[in-house]
Amino acid sequence: MNGIFYCRRAARRKTIELNFASVVCVGRFNPAILTPHFLKDVCGLQTPFEPEGQTAPVASQISFGELQFYVDLTKFQIRLDRPRDLQPPPFLEVGARYLKVLGYTPLDRVGLNVNFNVDVGSPEQFSVQSAMQEFGRLSPSFHTPVLFSATVGFLSTSNAVLVENDLRWQLNDHKSLRLQLNRKQSTRFACNLNLETIGLDKDRSRIDAIITDFVLFSELVPLVSTHLEERR
């Protein structure tokens, strides 16, 4: 069963199914470093689960229950399946320590992801393209700003690019937000929000963004879910 949490909007209680949350960093890595002892003793991982997986020179993968670590020569990823809520998960601090310990490892960009389900009811009455276009048209002039975040403000057409089921906003010179909608079943879609920070090679302090930026998802996921489901 997927993770489910509750949110309130207009005095109404609704549930949101969370599929996974993850952090992905692109750079140049040494997969042989990824071991249970390194994660626990150096990166501060605390877990009651025993490790499963393997460490290898080309690609390493280790899991602790629903928490998965993966490293190959160009990617470092931590993924938590079925998170219980949208609070910043502890694995973000583990990931930040991992990247900071490897101070001379070339890093390019880091992305945060939250993937969740949206039930749209009748597929005949739901258009992915029109729904995505509405997101791109939102501006402060709307009385009901579906995508307003206290963190980044209004997400409007001035910085939105829509390509089919993929909508992107450039938030500043090093940060962008991406919304993707993909059909899973006839009436159910998987929605993915991605927040990407580039330029880690120029400013490694941006590694801390993987902790602080996650708060944005707690604002946007309920808003996106509600907007799509109200189109039924």
C-alpha positions in Angstrom: 0.0 0.0 0.0 1.3 3.5 -0.9 1.9 6.1 1.8 -1.2 8.2 2.5 -1.4 11.5 4.3 -4.2 13.9 4.9 -4.5 17.6 4.1 -7.2 20.2 4.5 -8.5 22.7 2.0 -11.7 24.6 2.3 -12.6 22.6 5.4 -12.4 19.4 3.4 -10.3 16.4 4.3 -8.6 14.5 1.5 -6.0 11.8 1.1 -3.0 11.8 -1.2 -1.2 8.6 -2.1 2.6 9.1 -2.1 4.6 6.7 -4.3 8.1 7.8 -3.4 10.4 10.7 -2.5 14.0 10.8 -3.8 17.1 12.9 -4.2 19.3 12.4 -7.2 22.7 14.0 -7.7 24.6 14.0 -11.0 28.4 14.1 -11.0 31.3 11.7 -10.9 31.2 9.1 -8.1 33.1 6.1 -6.8 30.4 3.4 -6.2 32.8 1.3 -4.1 32.4 3.9 -1.2 28.7 3.0 -0.7 28.7 0.6 2.2 26.4 0.1 5.2 29.2 1.1 7.5 30.0 4.3 5.6 26.3 5.3 5.6 25.9 4.7 9.3 29.3 5.7 10.7 30.1 8.7 8.5 26.8 9.9 7.1 24.7 9.4 10.3 22.1 6.9 8.9 19.9 5.5 11.6 17.7 2.6 10.7 16.3 -0.5 12.4 16.6 -2.5 9.1 19.4 -4.8 8.1 21.1 -3.9 4.8 20.4 -5.7 1.6 22.3 -5.4 -1.7 25.9 -5.1 -2.9 28.8 -2.8 -3.2 30.7 -3.0 -6.6 33.2 -0.8 -8.5 30.7 0.2 -11.3 27.4 0.3 -9.5 26.3 -0.2 -5.8 22.9 -0.6 -4.4 21.9 -1.0 -0.7 18.5 -1.0 0.8 17.2 -0.7 4.3 13.6 -1.6 4.2 11.8 1.0 2.0 15.0 3.2 1.9 17.2 2.6 -1.1 20.7 3.9 -1.9 22.2 3.7 -5.4 25.5 4.9 -6.8 27.0 4.4 -10.2 29.8 6.4 -12.0 27.6 9.4 -12.8 24.7 9.3 -10.3 24.0 9.1 -6.6 20.4 8.5 -5.6 18.4 8.0 -2.4 14.8 6.9 -2.7 12.1 6.3 0.0 9.1 4.2 -1.2 5.7 5.0 0.3 6.6 7.9 2.6 4.1 8.6 5.3 3.9 12.3 4.8 5.5 15.3 3.1 7.8 16.3 6.0 11.5 16.5 5.0 12.6 12.9 5.4 15.8 12.2 7.5 17.5 10.7 4.4 18.0 14.2 3.1 20.5 14.9 5.8 22.2 11.6 5.2 22.5 12.5 1.5 23.9 16.0 2.3 26.5 14.5 4.6 27.5 12.0 1.9 28.1 14.7 -0.7 29.9 17.0 1.7 32.2 14.3 3.0 33.3 13.7 -0.6 34.5 17.3 -0.9 36.6 16.8 -4.1 34.0 14.7 -5.9 32.8 16.6 -9.0 29.2 17.5 -8.7 26.9 19.0 -11.3 23.3 19.1 -10.1 20.9 17.7 -7.6 17.2 17.1 -7.9 14.4 16.4 -5.4 11.4 14.4 -6.4 8.0 13.5 -5.0 5.8 11.1 -6.9 2.1 10.7 -6.1 -1.2 9.4 -7.5 -4.1 11.5 -8.8 -7.5 10.0 -9.6 -9.2 12.0 -12.3 -12.4 10.0 -12.5 -13.7 9.7 -16.1 -10.7 9.8 -18.6 -13.0 11.1 -21.3 -13.6 14.3 -19.3 -10.0 14.8 -18.4 -7.4 16.4 -20.8 -3.8 16.3 -19.7 -2.9 19.0 -22.1 -5.6 21.4 -20.9 -4.9 20.7 -17.3 -1.2 21.4 -17.8 -1.9 24.5 -19.8 -4.0 25.8 -16.9 -1.1 25.4 -14.6 1.1 27.5 -17.0 -1.5 30.3 -17.2 -1.8 30.9 -13.5 -0.9 34.4 -12.3 -1.6 36.7 -9.4 -4.6 38.1 -11.2 -6.5 34.8 -10.5 -8.7 34.8 -7.5 -7.9 31.2 -6.9 -4.1 30.8 -7.4 -3.8 27.0 -7.7 0.0 27.1 -7.8 0.9 29.8 -5.3 3.8 28.9 -2.9 4.8 31.0 0.1 8.3 29.8 -0.7 8.6 30.8 -4.4 5.5 32.9 -5.0 3.2 32.6 -8.0 4.2 30.2 -10.8 3.0 31.9 -13.9 3.4 32.0 -17.7 6.3 34.4 -17.5 8.7 31.6 -16.6 6.8 28.4 -17.7 7.5 26.1 -20.6 5.0 23.4 -21.5 5.9 20.4 -23.7 3.0 17.9 -23.8 2.7 16.5 -20.3 5.9 18.2 -19.0 5.7 21.7 -17.5 8.8 23.6 -16.2 9.3 26.9 -14.3 12.7 28.6 -14.1 12.7 29.9 -10.5 16.1 31.6 -10.6 19.5 31.3 -12.4 20.2 27.9 -10.7 16.9 26.4 -9.7 13.9 25.1 -11.7 10.6 23.3 -10.9 9.2 20.6 -13.1 5.7 19.0 -13.1 5.1 15.7 -15.1 1.8 13.8 -15.5 1.8 10.2 -16.7 -1.1 7.8 -17.0 -0.9 4.7 -14.8 -4.4 3.3 -15.3 -7.5 4.5 -17.2 -8.5 7.0 -14.5 -5.3 7.3 -12.4 -2.2 9.3 -13.1 1.2 9.4 -11.5 2.2 13.0 -10.9 5.9 13.9 -10.4 7.2 17.1 -9.0 11.0 17.7 -9.4 13.0 20.6 -8.0 16.5 20.8 -9.5 19.4 22.9 -8.4 22.4 23.2 -10.8 25.9 24.7 -10.4 27.0 22.6 -7.5 30.5 22.6 -9.1 30.6 26.4 -8.6 28.9 26.7 -5.3 28.9 23.5 -3.1 26.9 25.3 -0.4 23.9 24.6 -2.7 24.0 21.0 -1.4 22.1 22.2 1.6 19.2 22.9 -0.7 18.2 19.2 -0.7 17.2 19.8 2.9 15.6 23.2 2.9 13.9 23.0 -0.5 11.8 19.9 0.4 9.4 22.2 2.2 8.1 23.4 -1.1 6.6 19.9 -1.8 4.5 20.1 1.3 2.9 23.2 -0.2 2.6 22.2 -3.8 1.6 18.5 -3.7 -1.8 19.1 -2.1 -2.5 22.0 -4.4 -1.6 20.1 -7.5 -3.6 17.1 -6.4 -6.7 19.1 -5.5 -6.6 21.1 -8.8 -6.4 18.0 -10.9 -9.1 16.1 -9.0 -11.5 19.0 -9.1 -11.5 18.8 -12.9 -13.4 15.5 -12.7 
